[in-house]
């Protein structure tokens, strides 16, 4: 089944085609006007409904709510409900979150019937007169032992997690993790920098050695050139002396 969510403005009634009603999982009717404590069009045909919000619709009772077996979260804040909560166990037996803030709930006996909602984990009574009673929080947790959070806080005054906030924090953590990875990469690059410098130094030393080798070869070539010139001069002097001796020998024979 497709996941559907609908939000209505200020209207007194609404209608859905039956096939579409069977697909709706979230329904927001905030600021609509109820008629004698009943919202026209809201029937037990919403079999898949998991979230229902009826904030500030003028409800004085929950007795006209349809039977919604799959409903988990019910928003009833800013209405005029003062009692009759026992019907919720019959109509919405799988509720986990119930918001009754801003209603006319004055004493603990009014919320006592919520004990039958065994899956109820979160209850909000903010801005109800009952919150002014002595030891209000301790007494509510004793009265409803299945509760984990009351008015957004647990028994140890730790705030209830918010799914949107958790997702946002996880995104920051991921960003932080990515930043840490980038920083680690930068550190790795910095650590690699000295070896690169050593390699550059090695290259410079190699170039200097090459220059020394070249200069050495040039000096050897110059020396070889000088030696060959001296040999040539000695050879020429030897030939000249030989010619002089030959000429002297010829003159003696003529005499």
C-alpha positions in Angstrom: 0.0 0.0 0.0 1.2 3.5 -0.8 2.2 5.8 2.0 -0.2 8.8 2.2 -0.2 11.9 4.3 -2.9 14.6 4.2 -3.3 18.1 5.8 -6.5 20.1 5.9 -7.1 23.8 6.6 -10.1 25.3 8.4 -12.9 23.1 7.3 -15.9 21.4 9.1 -15.9 18.2 7.0 -14.0 16.3 4.3 -14.5 13.2 2.2 -12.2 10.6 0.7 -12.9 8.0 -1.9 -12.9 4.6 -0.1 -9.8 3.2 -1.9 -7.8 6.3 -0.9 -9.0 6.1 2.7 -7.5 2.7 3.0 -4.0 4.1 2.2 -3.8 7.1 4.5 -1.3 6.8 7.3 -1.0 10.4 8.5 -3.9 12.8 8.8 -3.5 16.4 10.1 -6.8 18.2 10.8 -5.4 21.1 13.0 -7.7 24.1 13.3 -10.6 22.4 11.6 -14.0 22.9 13.4 -15.6 20.0 15.1 -19.4 19.6 15.2 -20.7 18.7 18.7 -17.4 17.1 19.5 -17.2 15.1 16.2 -15.2 15.7 13.1 -17.3 14.8 10.1 -15.5 12.5 7.7 -13.2 11.0 10.3 -14.4 7.4 10.4 -13.1 3.9 11.3 -12.5 3.4 7.5 -9.0 4.9 8.1 -7.7 1.4 8.9 -4.1 2.2 8.1 -3.9 5.5 10.0 -0.9 5.7 12.3 -0.7 9.5 13.1 -3.7 11.7 13.7 -3.4 15.4 14.7 -6.6 17.3 15.8 -5.0 20.4 17.4 -7.4 23.2 18.3 -10.5 21.7 16.7 -12.8 22.4 19.7 -13.1 18.9 21.1 -14.6 18.5 24.5 -14.4 14.7 24.5 -12.7 11.8 22.7 -15.8 9.6 22.8 -16.6 10.3 19.1 -13.2 9.2 17.8 -13.4 6.3 15.4 -11.9 2.9 16.2 -8.3 3.2 14.9 -6.4 0.0 15.8 -3.1 1.0 14.1 -3.0 4.5 15.5 0.3 5.2 17.3 0.4 8.9 17.8 -2.5 11.1 18.7 -2.3 14.9 19.0 -5.2 16.4 21.0 -3.6 19.6 22.3 -5.3 22.9 22.7 -8.9 21.5 23.0 -11.3 21.5 25.9 -11.1 17.8 27.0 -11.7 17.4 30.7 -12.3 13.6 31.0 -13.6 10.5 29.4 -10.1 9.2 28.5 -11.2 5.6 29.2 -12.5 5.2 25.7 -9.0 5.5 24.2 -8.0 2.0 25.3 -10.9 0.7 23.3 -10.7 3.0 20.2 -6.8 3.3 20.0 -5.4 0.3 21.8 -1.9 0.6 20.3 -1.2 4.2 21.2 2.5 5.0 22.0 2.3 8.8 22.1 -0.5 10.9 23.4 -0.5 14.8 23.6 -3.1 16.3 25.8 -1.4 19.6 26.5 -3.5 22.7 26.8 -6.7 20.8 27.8 -8.8 21.1 31.0 -7.3 18.2 32.9 -7.2 19.0 36.6 -6.5 15.9 38.6 -4.7 12.6 38.4 -7.9 10.6 38.4 -8.7 11.9 35.0 -5.6 10.3 33.5 -5.8 7.1 35.6 -7.7 5.2 32.8 -4.6 5.5 30.6 -3.2 2.6 32.6 -5.0 0.4 30.1 -2.9 1.7 27.2 -0.1 -0.8 27.8 2.0 0.5 24.9 1.9 4.1 25.9 5.4 5.5 26.2 5.0 9.3 26.0 2.4 11.5 27.5 2.2 15.3 27.3 0.1 17.3 29.8 1.9 20.6 29.5 -0.3 23.7 30.3 -2.9 21.5 32.0 -3.9 22.3 35.6 -2.8 18.9 36.8 0.8 19.9 36.4 0.5 22.3 39.3 -0.1 19.5 41.8 2.6 18.6 44.4 4.9 15.8 43.2 3.1 15.8 39.9 5.8 14.0 37.9 6.5 11.4 40.5 2.9 10.6 41.0 2.2 10.3 37.2 5.1 7.9 36.7 3.8 5.8 39.6 0.2 5.9 38.3 1.3 5.0 34.7 4.4 2.7 35.1 4.4 2.0 31.3 5.4 5.6 30.6 9.0 6.5 29.6 8.5 10.2 29.0 6.2 12.7 30.6 6.1 16.2 29.1 9.2 15.4 27.0 11.4 14.1 29.9 12.0 10.8 31.5 12.2 10.0 35.3 15.8 11.2 35.4 14.9 14.5 33.7 16.6 13.5 30.4 14.9 14.9 27.4 13.2 12.6 25.0 15.0 12.2 21.7 13.5 13.9 18.6 13.8 12.0 15.4 14.4 15.1 13.3 17.0 16.4 15.8 18.7 13.0 15.9 19.0 12.9 12.1 20.5 16.5 12.1 23.0 15.5 14.8 24.0 12.4 12.8 24.6 14.7 9.7 26.9 16.9 11.7 28.7 13.9 13.1 29.1 12.6 9.5 30.4 16.1 8.5 32.7 16.0 11.5 33.9 12.5 10.5 34.5 13.7 7.0 36.4 16.7 8.3 38.4 14.4 10.5 39.2 12.3 7.5 40.2 15.4 5.6 42.4 16.5 8.5 44.0 13.0 8.6 44.6 13.2 4.9 46.2 16.6 5.3 48.4 15.3 8.2 49.4 12.3 6.0 50.4 14.8 3.3 52.3 16.8 5.8 54.1 13.7 7.0 54.9 12.8 3.4 56.3 16.3 2.8 59.7 15.7 4.5 60.5 12.6 2.4 59.7 14.6 -0.7 62.1 17.2 0.5 64.8 14.5 1.0 64.1 13.2 -2.5 64.6 16.8 -3.8 67.8 17.0 -1.9 68.9 13.7 -3.3 68.1 15.0 -6.8 70.1 18.1 -6.1 73.0 16.0 -4.9 72.8 13.8 -7.9 72.9 16.9 -10.2 75.9 18.2 -8.3 77.6 14.8 -8.7 76.8 14.8 -12.4 78.3 18.3 -12.7 81.4 17.1 -10.9 81.7 14.0 -13.2 81.3 16.3 -16.2 84.0 18.7 -14.9 86.3 15.7 -14.2 85.8 14.4 -17.7 86.6 17.8 -19.2 89.8 18.0 -17.1 90.8 14.6 -18.3 90.2 15.5 -21.9 92.2 18.7 -21.5 95.1 16.7 -19.9 94.9 14.2 -22.7 95.0 17.0 -25.3 98.1 18.5 -23.6 99.9 15.1 -23.5 99.2 14.5 -27.2 100.6 18.0 -28.1 103.8 17.3 -26.1 104.2 13.9 -27.9 103.8 15.5 -31.2 106.5 18.2 -30.4 108.9 15.5 -29.2 108.3 13.5 -32.4 109.0 16.5 -34.5 112.2 17.3 -32.6 113.3 13.7 -33.1 112.7 13.8 -36.8 114.7 17.1 -37.0 117.6 15.6 -35.2 117.6 12.6 -37.5 117.6 14.8 -40.6 120.5 16.8 -39.2 122.5 13.6 -38.6 121.8 12.4 -42.1 123.0 15.6 -43.6 126.3 15.5 -41.6 126.9 11.9 -42.7 126.5 12.9 -46.4 128.9 15.8 -46.1 131.6 13.5 -44.5 131.2 11.0 -47.4 131.7 13.8 -49.9 134.9 14.9 -48.2 
